[in-house]
């Protein structure tokens, strides 16, 4: 029996951004699938409705892969795929598998010989890089930096050195309620001529993306509290 296909379905990054996020192929795909693996069932169902799902939601089989359910194993998620059923995977926002626990499921699908198909959609990491004006030829995403102030300051200096040595853009994020302390540490630690791009609320009506030197950012510091943000550093004297 042929195996099913695992479709990686991007989700809007922000409220009121649905129209910017959907493609006709995505809409056609969700209307051909009745089984999903999701990070949060409530938000996944809302997304499917916004995206134009015509299948009655009562007919859907949805596996919740939230953080409280991961310890139970994933064998159940793959029974449909092994039986020839196509399945979609969705994260809370953005692209599955990018800075996302769904990567573990994709890796398992490959080991099982299941075809994986990524759909077009918004990635905050790539959109921030596109808008930064920094090198898109060489870049590294570091995820979260250390919470400890001394370790975080040391890491920021390391990223500056990596950027200068490799002519490479350095990207990282912080939990939104800790954005302001992160920005304060960057402005205190980084070289005045280092360029910093702050990409905040991407695709939302409040989207804010600007690139300035550290010295220029110090003149007027933006308010980032509880706003999803990507920080990008590029250092080249």
KETIBA-231042 format. One record per residue (C-alpha): residue number from 1; residue in one letter; chain; x, y, z. Coordinates in nm, 3 decimals, padded with zeros to 5 digits. Layout:
N
<atom><num>NUM</num><residu>A</residu><chaine>A</chaine><u>X</u><v>Y</v><w>Z</w></atom>
...
This chain:
237
<atom><num>1</num><residu>X</residu><chaine>A</chaine><u>00.000</u><v>00.000</v><w>00.000</w></atom>
<atom><num>2</num><residu>X</residu><chaine>A</chaine><u>00.142</u><v>00.345</v><w>-00.093</w></atom>
<atom><num>3</num><residu>X</residu><chaine>A</chaine><u>00.219</u><v>00.583</v><w>00.191</w></atom>
<atom><num>4</num><residu>X</residu><chaine>A</chaine><u>00.043</u><v>00.916</v><w>00.241</w></atom>
<atom><num>5</num><residu>X</residu><chaine>A</chaine><u>00.208</u><v>01.256</v><w>00.199</w></atom>
<atom><num>6</num><residu>X</residu><chaine>A</chaine><u>00.295</u><v>01.489</v><w>00.487</w></atom>
<atom><num>7</num><residu>X</residu><chaine>A</chaine><u>00.212</u><v>01.851</v><w>00.394</w></atom>
<atom><num>8</num><residu>X</residu><chaine>A</chaine><u>00.380</u><v>02.131</v><w>00.590</w></atom>
<atom><num>9</num><residu>X</residu><chaine>A</chaine><u>00.119</u><v>02.406</v><w>00.611</w></atom>
<atom><num>10</num><residu>X</residu><chaine>A</chaine><u>00.231</u><v>02.759</v><w>00.711</w></atom>
<atom><num>11</num><residu>X</residu><chaine>A</chaine><u>00.008</u><v>02.963</v><w>00.941</w></atom>
<atom><num>12</num><residu>X</residu><chaine>A</chaine><u>-00.023</u><v>03.346</v><w>00.954</w></atom>
<atom><num>13</num><residu>X</residu><chaine>A</chaine><u>00.227</u><v>03.520</v><w>01.179</w></atom>
<atom><num>14</num><residu>X</residu><chaine>A</chaine><u>-00.022</u><v>03.772</v><w>01.315</w></atom>
<atom><num>15</num><residu>X</residu><chaine>A</chaine><u>-00.391</u><v>03.845</v><w>01.356</w></atom>
<atom><num>16</num><residu>X</residu><chaine>A</chaine><u>-00.543</u><v>04.025</v><w>01.056</w></atom>
<atom><num>17</num><residu>X</residu><chaine>A</chaine><u>-00.269</u><v>03.882</v><w>00.833</w></atom>
<atom><num>18</num><residu>X</residu><chaine>A</chaine><u>-00.463</u><v>03.588</v><w>00.692</w></atom>
<atom><num>19</num><residu>X</residu><chaine>A</chaine><u>-00.514</u><v>03.741</v><w>00.347</w></atom>
<atom><num>20</num><residu>X</residu><chaine>A</chaine><u>-00.138</u><v>03.796</v><w>00.314</w></atom>
<atom><num>21</num><residu>X</residu><chaine>A</chaine><u>-00.061</u><v>03.436</v><w>00.402</w></atom>
<atom><num>22</num><residu>X</residu><chaine>A</chaine><u>-00.280</u><v>03.211</v><w>00.188</w></atom>
<atom><num>23</num><residu>X</residu><chaine>A</chaine><u>-00.217</u><v>03.081</v><w>-00.165</w></atom>
<atom><num>24</num><residu>X</residu><chaine>A</chaine><u>-00.469</u><v>02.903</v><w>-00.390</w></atom>
<atom><num>25</num><residu>X</residu><chaine>A</chaine><u>-00.261</u><v>02.585</v><w>-00.365</w></atom>
<atom><num>26</num><residu>X</residu><chaine>A</chaine><u>-00.272</u><v>02.599</v><w>00.014</w></atom>
<atom><num>27</num><residu>X</residu><chaine>A</chaine><u>-00.652</u><v>02.637</v><w>00.008</w></atom>
<atom><num>28</num><residu>X</residu><chaine>A</chaine><u>-00.684</u><v>02.347</v><w>-00.237</w></atom>
<atom><num>29</num><residu>X</residu><chaine>A</chaine><u>-00.458</u><v>02.134</v><w>-00.020</w></atom>
<atom><num>30</num><residu>X</residu><chaine>A</chaine><u>-00.642</u><v>02.186</v><w>00.309</w></atom>
<atom><num>31</num><residu>X</residu><chaine>A</chaine><u>-00.966</u><v>02.094</v><w>00.131</w></atom>
<atom><num>32</num><residu>X</residu><chaine>A</chaine><u>-00.813</u><v>01.763</v><w>00.022</w></atom>
<atom><num>33</num><residu>X</residu><chaine>A</chaine><u>-00.690</u><v>01.668</v><w>00.371</w></atom>
<atom><num>34</num><residu>X</residu><chaine>A</chaine><u>-00.893</u><v>01.542</v><w>00.665</w></atom>
<atom><num>35</num><residu>X</residu><chaine>A</chaine><u>-00.615</u><v>01.461</v><w>00.911</w></atom>
<atom><num>36</num><residu>X</residu><chaine>A</chaine><u>-00.379</u><v>01.704</v><w>01.082</w></atom>
<atom><num>37</num><residu>X</residu><chaine>A</chaine><u>-00.098</u><v>01.717</v><w>01.337</w></atom>
<atom><num>38</num><residu>X</residu><chaine>A</chaine><u>-00.108</u><v>02.056</v><w>01.512</w></atom>
<atom><num>39</num><residu>X</residu><chaine>A</chaine><u>00.060</u><v>02.245</v><w>01.793</w></atom>
<atom><num>40</num><residu>X</residu><chaine>A</chaine><u>-00.271</u><v>02.382</v><w>01.924</w></atom>
<atom><num>41</num><residu>X</residu><chaine>A</chaine><u>-00.605</u><v>02.239</v><w>01.814</w></atom>
<atom><num>42</num><residu>X</residu><chaine>A</chaine><u>-00.811</u><v>02.552</v><w>01.887</w></atom>
<atom><num>43</num><residu>X</residu><chaine>A</chaine><u>-00.594</u><v>02.788</v><w>01.683</w></atom>
<atom><num>44</num><residu>X</residu><chaine>A</chaine><u>-00.549</u><v>02.529</v><w>01.408</w></atom>
<atom><num>45</num><residu>X</residu><chaine>A</chaine><u>-00.925</u><v>02.496</v><w>01.362</w></atom>
<atom><num>46</num><residu>X</residu><chaine>A</chaine><u>-00.959</u><v>02.874</v><w>01.350</w></atom>
<atom><num>47</num><residu>X</residu><chaine>A</chaine><u>-00.686</u><v>02.897</v><w>01.087</w></atom>
<atom><num>48</num><residu>X</residu><chaine>A</chaine><u>-00.849</u><v>02.631</v><w>00.870</w></atom>
<atom><num>49</num><residu>X</residu><chaine>A</chaine><u>-01.178</u><v>02.819</v><w>00.882</w></atom>
<atom><num>50</num><residu>X</residu><chaine>A</chaine><u>-01.009</u><v>03.149</v><w>00.788</w></atom>
<atom><num>51</num><residu>X</residu><chaine>A</chaine><u>-00.819</u><v>02.979</v><w>00.506</w></atom>
<atom><num>52</num><residu>X</residu><chaine>A</chaine><u>-01.139</u><v>02.861</v><w>00.339</w></atom>
<atom><num>53</num><residu>X</residu><chaine>A</chaine><u>-01.190</u><v>02.505</v><w>00.463</w></atom>
<atom><num>54</num><residu>X</residu><chaine>A</chaine><u>-01.508</u><v>02.360</v><w>00.314</w></atom>
<atom><num>55</num><residu>X</residu><chaine>A</chaine><u>-01.490</u><v>02.020</v><w>00.482</w></atom>
<atom><num>56</num><residu>X</residu><chaine>A</chaine><u>-01.706</u><v>02.009</v><w>00.798</w></atom>
<atom><num>57</num><residu>X</residu><chaine>A</chaine><u>-01.468</u><v>02.031</v><w>01.093</w></atom>
<atom><num>58</num><residu>X</residu><chaine>A</chaine><u>-01.650</u><v>01.744</v><w>01.261</w></atom>
<atom><num>59</num><residu>X</residu><chaine>A</chaine><u>-01.505</u><v>01.519</v><w>00.989</w></atom>
<atom><num>60</num><residu>X</residu><chaine>A</chaine><u>-01.144</u><v>01.613</v><w>01.070</w></atom>
<atom><num>61</num><residu>X</residu><chaine>A</chaine><u>-00.904</u><v>01.399</v><w>01.270</w></atom>
<atom><num>62</num><residu>X</residu><chaine>A</chaine><u>-00.671</u><v>01.632</v><w>01.458</w></atom>
<atom><num>63</num><residu>X</residu><chaine>A</chaine><u>-00.371</u><v>01.515</v><w>01.662</w></atom>
<atom><num>64</num><residu>X</residu><chaine>A</chaine><u>-00.258</u><v>01.770</v><w>01.922</w></atom>
<atom><num>65</num><residu>X</residu><chaine>A</chaine><u>00.123</u><v>01.795</v><w>01.936</w></atom>
<atom><num>66</num><residu>X</residu><chaine>A</chaine><u>00.125</u><v>02.063</v><w>02.206</w></atom>
<atom><num>67</num><residu>X</residu><chaine>A</chaine><u>00.409</u><v>02.066</v><w>02.459</w></atom>
<atom><num>68</num><residu>X</residu><chaine>A</chaine><u>00.200</u><v>01.878</v><w>02.717</w></atom>
<atom><num>69</num><residu>X</residu><chaine>A</chaine><u>00.131</u><v>01.590</v><w>02.476</w></atom>
<atom><num>70</num><residu>X</residu><chaine>A</chaine><u>00.478</u><v>01.519</v><w>02.335</w></atom>
<atom><num>71</num><residu>X</residu><chaine>A</chaine><u>00.578</u><v>01.277</v><w>02.609</w></atom>
<atom><num>72</num><residu>X</residu><chaine>A</chaine><u>00.304</u><v>01.036</v><w>02.496</w></atom>
<atom><num>73</num><residu>X</residu><chaine>A</chaine><u>00.491</u><v>00.946</v><w>02.176</w></atom>
<atom><num>74</num><residu>X</residu><chaine>A</chaine><u>00.407</u><v>01.008</v><w>01.811</w></atom>
<atom><num>75</num><residu>X</residu><chaine>A</chaine><u>00.328</u><v>00.660</v><w>01.674</w></atom>
<atom><num>76</num><residu>X</residu><chaine>A</chaine><u>-00.043</u><v>00.743</v><w>01.661</w></atom>
<atom><num>77</num><residu>X</residu><chaine>A</chaine><u>00.027</u><v>01.044</v><w>01.437</w></atom>
<atom><num>78</num><residu>X</residu><chaine>A</chaine><u>00.175</u><v>00.824</v><w>01.163</w></atom>
<atom><num>79</num><residu>X</residu><chaine>A</chaine><u>-00.090</u><v>00.552</v><w>01.137</w></atom>
<atom><num>80</num><residu>X</residu><chaine>A</chaine><u>-00.284</u><v>00.745</v><w>00.872</w></atom>
<atom><num>81</num><residu>X</residu><chaine>A</chaine><u>00.027</u><v>00.822</v><w>00.670</w></atom>
<atom><num>82</num><residu>X</residu><chaine>A</chaine><u>00.132</u><v>00.458</v><w>00.681</w></atom>
<atom><num>83</num><residu>X</residu><chaine>A</chaine><u>-00.214</u><v>00.362</v><w>00.559</w></atom>
<atom><num>84</num><residu>X</residu><chaine>A</chaine><u>-00.198</u><v>00.596</v><w>00.258</w></atom>
<atom><num>85</num><residu>X</residu><chaine>A</chaine><u>-00.376</u><v>00.901</v><w>00.408</w></atom>
<atom><num>86</num><residu>X</residu><chaine>A</chaine><u>-00.239</u><v>01.248</v><w>00.340</w></atom>
<atom><num>87</num><residu>X</residu><chaine>A</chaine><u>-00.178</u><v>01.451</v><w>00.657</w></atom>
<atom><num>88</num><residu>X</residu><chaine>A</chaine><u>-00.110</u><v>01.819</v><w>00.721</w></atom>
<atom><num>89</num><residu>X</residu><chaine>A</chaine><u>00.111</u><v>01.959</v><w>00.996</w></atom>
<atom><num>90</num><residu>X</residu><chaine>A</chaine><u>00.069</u><v>02.309</v><w>01.140</w></atom>
<atom><num>91</num><residu>X</residu><chaine>A</chaine><u>00.258</u><v>02.513</v><w>01.399</w></atom>
<atom><num>92</num><residu>X</residu><chaine>A</chaine><u>00.123</u><v>02.795</v><w>01.612</w></atom>
<atom><num>93</num><residu>X</residu><chaine>A</chaine><u>00.254</u><v>03.051</v><w>01.363</w></atom>
<atom><num>94</num><residu>X</residu><chaine>A</chaine><u>00.478</u><v>03.060</v><w>01.059</w></atom>
<atom><num>95</num><residu>X</residu><chaine>A</chaine><u>00.636</u><v>02.760</v><w>00.891</w></atom>
<atom><num>96</num><residu>X</residu><chaine>A</chaine><u>00.639</u><v>02.413</v><w>01.049</w></atom>
<atom><num>97</num><residu>X</residu><chaine>A</chaine><u>00.988</u><v>02.287</v><w>01.123</w></atom>
<atom><num>98</num><residu>X</residu><chaine>A</chaine><u>01.152</u><v>02.632</v><w>01.136</w></atom>
<atom><num>99</num><residu>X</residu><chaine>A</chaine><u>01.245</u><v>02.704</v><w>01.498</w></atom>
<atom><num>100</num><residu>X</residu><chaine>A</chaine><u>00.960</u><v>02.468</v><w>01.574</w></atom>
<atom><num>101</num><residu>X</residu><chaine>A</chaine><u>00.917</u><v>02.125</v><w>01.738</w></atom>
<atom><num>102</num><residu>X</residu><chaine>A</chaine><u>00.746</u><v>01.997</v><w>01.422</w></atom>
<atom><num>103</num><residu>X</residu><chaine>A</chaine><u>01.095</u><v>01.936</v><w>01.283</w></atom>
<atom><num>104</num><residu>X</residu><chaine>A</chaine><u>01.104</u><v>01.615</v><w>01.489</w></atom>
<atom><num>105</num><residu>X</residu><chaine>A</chaine><u>00.795</u><v>01.486</v><w>01.310</w></atom>
<atom><num>106</num><residu>X</residu><chaine>A</chaine><u>00.935</u><v>01.577</v><w>00.969</w></atom>
<atom><num>107</num><residu>X</residu><chaine>A</chaine><u>01.259</u><v>01.397</v><w>01.051</w></atom>
<atom><num>108</num><residu>X</residu><chaine>A</chaine><u>01.062</u><v>01.087</v><w>01.152</w></atom>
<atom><num>109</num><residu>X</residu><chaine>A</chaine><u>00.859</u><v>01.103</v><w>00.829</w></atom>
<atom><num>110</num><residu>X</residu><chaine>A</chaine><u>01.179</u><v>01.096</v><w>00.625</w></atom>
<atom><num>111</num><residu>X</residu><chaine>A</chaine><u>01.308</u><v>00.796</v><w>00.819</w></atom>
<atom><num>112</num><residu>X</residu><chaine>A</chaine><u>00.980</u><v>00.616</v><w>00.740</w></atom>
<atom><num>113</num><residu>X</residu><chaine>A</chaine><u>01.004</u><v>00.697</v><w>00.369</w></atom>
<atom><num>114</num><residu>X</residu><chaine>A</chaine><u>00.705</u><v>00.933</v><w>00.376</w></atom>
<atom><num>115</num><residu>X</residu><chaine>A</chaine><u>00.700</u><v>01.209</v><w>00.116</w></atom>
<atom><num>116</num><residu>X</residu><chaine>A</chaine><u>00.723</u><v>01.558</v><w>00.268</w></atom>
<atom><num>117</num><residu>X</residu><chaine>A</chaine><u>00.582</u><v>01.860</v><w>00.081</w></atom>
<atom><num>118</num><residu>X</residu><chaine>A</chaine><u>00.641</u><v>02.217</v><w>00.213</w></atom>
<atom><num>119</num><residu>X</residu><chaine>A</chaine><u>00.381</u><v>02.476</v><w>00.115</w></atom>
<atom><num>120</num><residu>X</residu><chaine>A</chaine><u>00.454</u><v>02.843</v><w>00.050</w></atom>
<atom><num>121</num><residu>X</residu><chaine>A</chaine><u>00.390</u><v>03.072</v><w>00.346</w></atom>
<atom><num>122</num><residu>X</residu><chaine>A</chaine><u>00.535</u><v>03.330</v><w>00.586</w></atom>
<atom><num>123</num><residu>X</residu><chaine>A</chaine><u>00.859</u><v>03.269</v><w>00.777</w></atom>
<atom><num>124</num><residu>X</residu><chaine>A</chaine><u>00.940</u><v>03.554</v><w>01.016</w></atom>
<atom><num>125</num><residu>X</residu><chaine>A</chaine><u>01.309</u><v>03.462</v><w>01.005</w></atom>
<atom><num>126</num><residu>X</residu><chaine>A</chaine><u>01.338</u><v>03.487</v><w>00.627</w></atom>
<atom><num>127</num><residu>X</residu><chaine>A</chaine><u>01.111</u><v>03.792</v><w>00.601</w></atom>
<atom><num>128</num><residu>X</residu><chaine>A</chaine><u>01.322</u><v>03.974</v><w>00.859</w></atom>
<atom><num>129</num><residu>X</residu><chaine>A</chaine><u>01.639</u><v>03.884</v><w>00.669</w></atom>
<atom><num>130</num><residu>X</residu><chaine>A</chaine><u>01.486</u><v>04.001</v><w>00.342</w></atom>
<atom><num>131</num><residu>X</residu><chaine>A</chaine><u>01.398</u><v>04.340</v><w>00.492</w></atom>
<atom><num>132</num><residu>X</residu><chaine>A</chaine><u>01.718</u><v>04.395</v><w>00.690</w></atom>
<atom><num>133</num><residu>X</residu><chaine>A</chaine><u>01.955</u><v>04.491</v><w>00.412</w></atom>
<atom><num>134</num><residu>X</residu><chaine>A</chaine><u>02.210</u><v>04.248</v><w>00.557</w></atom>
<atom><num>135</num><residu>X</residu><chaine>A</chaine><u>02.384</u><v>03.956</v><w>00.387</w></atom>
<atom><num>136</num><residu>X</residu><chaine>A</chaine><u>02.145</u><v>03.692</v><w>00.262</w></atom>
<atom><num>137</num><residu>X</residu><chaine>A</chaine><u>02.434</u><v>03.486</v><w>00.124</w></atom>
<atom><num>138</num><residu>X</residu><chaine>A</chaine><u>02.558</u><v>03.382</v><w>00.467</w></atom>
<atom><num>139</num><residu>X</residu><chaine>A</chaine><u>02.349</u><v>03.392</v><w>00.782</w></atom>
<atom><num>140</num><residu>X</residu><chaine>A</chaine><u>02.290</u><v>03.199</v><w>01.104</w></atom>
<atom><num>141</num><residu>X</residu><chaine>A</chaine><u>01.980</u><v>03.176</v><w>01.321</w></atom>
<atom><num>142</num><residu>X</residu><chaine>A</chaine><u>02.069</u><v>03.119</v><w>01.686</w></atom>
<atom><num>143</num><residu>X</residu><chaine>A</chaine><u>01.724</u><v>03.092</v><w>01.842</w></atom>
<atom><num>144</num><residu>X</residu><chaine>A</chaine><u>01.723</u><v>03.219</v><w>02.201</w></atom>
<atom><num>145</num><residu>X</residu><chaine>A</chaine><u>02.029</u><v>03.373</v><w>02.364</w></atom>
<atom><num>146</num><residu>X</residu><chaine>A</chaine><u>02.117</u><v>03.298</v><w>02.730</w></atom>
<atom><num>147</num><residu>X</residu><chaine>A</chaine><u>01.889</u><v>03.452</v><w>02.994</w></atom>
<atom><num>148</num><residu>X</residu><chaine>A</chaine><u>02.178</u><v>03.523</v><w>03.233</w></atom>
<atom><num>149</num><residu>X</residu><chaine>A</chaine><u>02.296</u><v>03.882</v><w>03.172</w></atom>
<atom><num>150</num><residu>X</residu><chaine>A</chaine><u>02.668</u><v>03.807</v><w>03.173</w></atom>
<atom><num>151</num><residu>X</residu><chaine>A</chaine><u>02.629</u><v>03.506</v><w>02.944</w></atom>
<atom><num>152</num><residu>X</residu><chaine>A</chaine><u>02.398</u><v>03.700</v><w>02.714</w></atom>
<atom><num>153</num><residu>X</residu><chaine>A</chaine><u>02.640</u><v>03.992</v><w>02.688</w></atom>
<atom><num>154</num><residu>X</residu><chaine>A</chaine><u>02.922</u><v>03.749</v><w>02.608</w></atom>
<atom><num>155</num><residu>X</residu><chaine>A</chaine><u>02.707</u><v>03.584</v><w>02.338</w></atom>
<atom><num>156</num><residu>X</residu><chaine>A</chaine><u>02.625</u><v>03.918</v><w>02.175</w></atom>
<atom><num>157</num><residu>X</residu><chaine>A</chaine><u>02.996</u><v>03.995</v><w>02.151</w></atom>
<atom><num>158</num><residu>X</residu><chaine>A</chaine><u>03.054</u><v>03.649</v><w>02.000</w></atom>
<atom><num>159</num><residu>X</residu><chaine>A</chaine><u>02.788</u><v>03.716</v><w>01.737</w></atom>
<atom><num>160</num><residu>X</residu><chaine>A</chaine><u>02.956</u><v>04.045</v><w>01.645</w></atom>
<atom><num>161</num><residu>X</residu><chaine>A</chaine><u>03.289</u><v>03.866</v><w>01.598</w></atom>
<atom><num>162</num><residu>X</residu><chaine>A</chaine><u>03.125</u><v>03.592</v><w>01.390</w></atom>
<atom><num>163</num><residu>X</residu><chaine>A</chaine><u>02.955</u><v>03.851</v><w>01.173</w></atom>
<atom><num>164</num><residu>X</residu><chaine>A</chaine><u>03.279</u><v>04.039</v><w>01.106</w></atom>
<atom><num>165</num><residu>X</residu><chaine>A</chaine><u>03.490</u><v>03.725</v><w>01.057</w></atom>
<atom><num>166</num><residu>X</residu><chaine>A</chaine><u>03.247</u><v>03.549</v><w>00.820</w></atom>
<atom><num>167</num><residu>X</residu><chaine>A</chaine><u>03.070</u><v>03.851</v><w>00.665</w></atom>
<atom><num>168</num><residu>X</residu><chaine>A</chaine><u>02.759</u><v>03.683</v><w>00.806</w></atom>
<atom><num>169</num><residu>X</residu><chaine>A</chaine><u>02.423</u><v>03.802</v><w>00.937</w></atom>
<atom><num>170</num><residu>X</residu><chaine>A</chaine><u>02.339</u><v>03.685</v><w>01.291</w></atom>
<atom><num>171</num><residu>X</residu><chaine>A</chaine><u>01.971</u><v>03.636</v><w>01.378</w></atom>
<atom><num>172</num><residu>X</residu><chaine>A</chaine><u>01.813</u><v>03.559</v><w>01.715</w></atom>
<atom><num>173</num><residu>X</residu><chaine>A</chaine><u>01.489</u><v>03.595</v><w>01.909</w></atom>
<atom><num>174</num><residu>X</residu><chaine>A</chaine><u>01.366</u><v>03.642</v><w>02.263</w></atom>
<atom><num>175</num><residu>X</residu><chaine>A</chaine><u>01.044</u><v>03.561</v><w>02.447</w></atom>
<atom><num>176</num><residu>X</residu><chaine>A</chaine><u>00.829</u><v>03.869</v><w>02.368</w></atom>
<atom><num>177</num><residu>X</residu><chaine>A</chaine><u>00.790</u><v>03.980</v><w>02.731</w></atom>
<atom><num>178</num><residu>X</residu><chaine>A</chaine><u>01.172</u><v>03.990</v><w>02.761</w></atom>
<atom><num>179</num><residu>X</residu><chaine>A</chaine><u>01.233</u><v>04.190</v><w>02.440</w></atom>
<atom><num>180</num><residu>X</residu><chaine>A</chaine><u>01.303</u><v>04.520</v><w>02.614</w></atom>
<atom><num>181</num><residu>X</residu><chaine>A</chaine><u>01.576</u><v>04.379</v><w>02.843</w></atom>
<atom><num>182</num><residu>X</residu><chaine>A</chaine><u>01.727</u><v>04.203</v><w>02.541</w></atom>
<atom><num>183</num><residu>X</residu><chaine>A</chaine><u>01.737</u><v>04.526</v><w>02.341</w></atom>
<atom><num>184</num><residu>X</residu><chaine>A</chaine><u>01.884</u><v>04.710</v><w>02.640</w></atom>
<atom><num>185</num><residu>X</residu><chaine>A</chaine><u>02.164</u><v>04.450</v><w>02.659</w></atom>
<atom><num>186</num><residu>X</residu><chaine>A</chaine><u>02.236</u><v>04.472</v><w>02.285</w></atom>
<atom><num>187</num><residu>X</residu><chaine>A</chaine><u>02.259</u><v>04.852</v><w>02.297</w></atom>
<atom><num>188</num><residu>X</residu><chaine>A</chaine><u>02.488</u><v>04.836</v><w>02.603</w></atom>
<atom><num>189</num><residu>X</residu><chaine>A</chaine><u>02.714</u><v>04.561</v><w>02.470</w></atom>
<atom><num>190</num><residu>X</residu><chaine>A</chaine><u>02.748</u><v>04.596</v><w>02.091</w></atom>
<atom><num>191</num><residu>X</residu><chaine>A</chaine><u>02.994</u><v>04.823</v><w>01.908</w></atom>
<atom><num>192</num><residu>X</residu><chaine>A</chaine><u>02.844</u><v>05.166</v><w>01.822</w></atom>
<atom><num>193</num><residu>X</residu><chaine>A</chaine><u>02.898</u><v>05.102</v><w>01.449</w></atom>
<atom><num>194</num><residu>X</residu><chaine>A</chaine><u>02.741</u><v>04.754</v><w>01.449</w></atom>
<atom><num>195</num><residu>X</residu><chaine>A</chaine><u>02.417</u><v>04.757</v><w>01.256</w></atom>
<atom><num>196</num><residu>X</residu><chaine>A</chaine><u>02.106</u><v>04.617</v><w>01.422</w></atom>
<atom><num>197</num><residu>X</residu><chaine>A</chaine><u>01.781</u><v>04.538</v><w>01.246</w></atom>
<atom><num>198</num><residu>X</residu><chaine>A</chaine><u>01.469</u><v>04.512</v><w>01.460</w></atom>
<atom><num>199</num><residu>X</residu><chaine>A</chaine><u>01.187</u><v>04.329</v><w>01.279</w></atom>
<atom><num>200</num><residu>X</residu><chaine>A</chaine><u>00.875</u><v>04.342</v><w>01.491</w></atom>
<atom><num>201</num><residu>X</residu><chaine>A</chaine><u>00.510</u><v>04.232</v><w>01.440</w></atom>
<atom><num>202</num><residu>X</residu><chaine>A</chaine><u>00.588</u><v>04.106</v><w>01.089</w></atom>
<atom><num>203</num><residu>X</residu><chaine>A</chaine><u>00.277</u><v>04.111</v><w>00.860</w></atom>
<atom><num>204</num><residu>X</residu><chaine>A</chaine><u>00.065</u><v>04.272</v><w>01.136</w></atom>
<atom><num>205</num><residu>X</residu><chaine>A</chaine><u>-00.085</u><v>04.623</v><w>01.098</w></atom>
<atom><num>206</num><residu>X</residu><chaine>A</chaine><u>00.171</u><v>04.736</v><w>01.359</w></atom>
<atom><num>207</num><residu>X</residu><chaine>A</chaine><u>00.469</u><v>04.595</v><w>01.163</w></atom>
<atom><num>208</num><residu>X</residu><chaine>A</chaine><u>00.794</u><v>04.773</v><w>01.242</w></atom>
<atom><num>209</num><residu>X</residu><chaine>A</chaine><u>01.119</u><v>04.693</v><w>01.059</w></atom>
<atom><num>210</num><residu>X</residu><chaine>A</chaine><u>01.420</u><v>04.925</v><w>01.077</w></atom>
<atom><num>211</num><residu>X</residu><chaine>A</chaine><u>01.797</u><v>04.892</v><w>01.045</w></atom>
<atom><num>212</num><residu>X</residu><chaine>A</chaine><u>02.026</u><v>05.139</v><w>01.221</w></atom>
<atom><num>213</num><residu>X</residu><chaine>A</chaine><u>02.365</u><v>05.148</v><w>01.387</w></atom>
<atom><num>214</num><residu>X</residu><chaine>A</chaine><u>02.377</u><v>05.081</v><w>01.759</w></atom>
<atom><num>215</num><residu>X</residu><chaine>A</chaine><u>02.469</u><v>05.447</v><w>01.812</w></atom>
<atom><num>216</num><residu>X</residu><chaine>A</chaine><u>02.157</u><v>05.560</v><w>01.626</w></atom>
<atom><num>217</num><residu>X</residu><chaine>A</chaine><u>01.929</u><v>05.315</v><w>01.810</w></atom>
<atom><num>218</num><residu>X</residu><chaine>A</chaine><u>02.058</u><v>05.453</v><w>02.141</w></atom>
<atom><num>219</num><residu>X</residu><chaine>A</chaine><u>01.910</u><v>05.794</v><w>02.053</w></atom>
<atom><num>220</num><residu>X</residu><chaine>A</chaine><u>01.556</u><v>05.657</v><w>02.039</w></atom>
<atom><num>221</num><residu>X</residu><chaine>A</chaine><u>01.476</u><v>05.311</v><w>02.176</w></atom>
<atom><num>222</num><residu>X</residu><chaine>A</chaine><u>01.156</u><v>05.143</v><w>02.050</w></atom>
<atom><num>223</num><residu>X</residu><chaine>A</chaine><u>00.903</u><v>04.975</v><w>02.279</w></atom>
<atom><num>224</num><residu>X</residu><chaine>A</chaine><u>00.903</u><v>04.600</v><w>02.206</w></atom>
<atom><num>225</num><residu>X</residu><chaine>A</chaine><u>00.726</u><v>04.453</v><w>02.510</w></atom>
<atom><num>226</num><residu>X</residu><chaine>A</chaine><u>00.511</u><v>04.151</v><w>02.415</w></atom>
<atom><num>227</num><residu>X</residu><chaine>A</chaine><u>00.565</u><v>04.213</v><w>02.041</w></atom>
<atom><num>228</num><residu>X</residu><chaine>A</chaine><u>00.707</u><v>03.916</v><w>01.840</w></atom>
<atom><num>229</num><residu>X</residu><chaine>A</chaine><u>01.050</u><v>04.035</v><w>01.727</w></atom>
<atom><num>230</num><residu>X</residu><chaine>A</chaine><u>01.351</u><v>03.912</v><w>01.530</w></atom>
<atom><num>231</num><residu>X</residu><chaine>A</chaine><u>01.687</u><v>04.074</v><w>01.608</w></atom>
<atom><num>232</num><residu>X</residu><chaine>A</chaine><u>01.956</u><v>04.080</v><w>01.336</w></atom>
<atom><num>233</num><residu>X</residu><chaine>A</chaine><u>02.316</u><v>04.192</v><w>01.382</w></atom>
<atom><num>234</num><residu>X</residu><chaine>A</chaine><u>02.570</u><v>04.272</v><w>01.112</w></atom>
<atom><num>235</num><residu>X</residu><chaine>A</chaine><u>02.915</u><v>04.398</v><w>01.207</w></atom>
<atom><num>236</num><residu>X</residu><chaine>A</chaine><u>03.161</u><v>04.513</v><w>00.943</w></atom>
<atom><num>237</num><residu>X</residu><chaine>A</chaine><u>03.392</u><v>04.805</v><w>01.012</w></atom>
